[in-house]
Amino acid sequence: MSIIQLDEEPFEYNNTSNIRFKDFEKAVNGEKYDLVIIDGPRGFKRGPNGDQLLDYSRTNIWQMIPSNLEDDFIIIIDDYERAGEKNTMDHAKEMLEENNIKLFTYTSKGLKTQHAIFTEKYKFISWI
């Protein structure tokens, strides 16, 4: 196992300014994953009047679909109570469905909210 630290970079999507990890595709380097846990980069940008939430947060997952996912997988995103993370996961679901991948979802609410999308093999996680 290794830990890779990536810098952030700004990018534009859907006429909005957002943040993602720089050189992310190089970091995943063609690997296949069956579990992806998303908790970065930050879902806000700092401004003169305080922090502003992003419209699309943690979008590097889009770069993994479908080429870096195993046939069966789980994707979990933290901070799903925020609109930016919801927008990101909505688009991820669209991308997966365009690739004819049947999906299931589960949302866990507590002090923070996590959301998972997964294939049928991992349906059992919705019972947690």
Secondary structure, DSSP 8 states (H G I E B T S, - for coil): -------EEEEEETTEEEEEETTHHHHHTT--EEEEEE--S-SEEEETTEEEE-SS-SGGGGGGTTTTEEEEEEEEES-TTSHHHHHHHHHHHHHHHHTT---EEEEEESSSEEEEEE-GGGGGGGG-
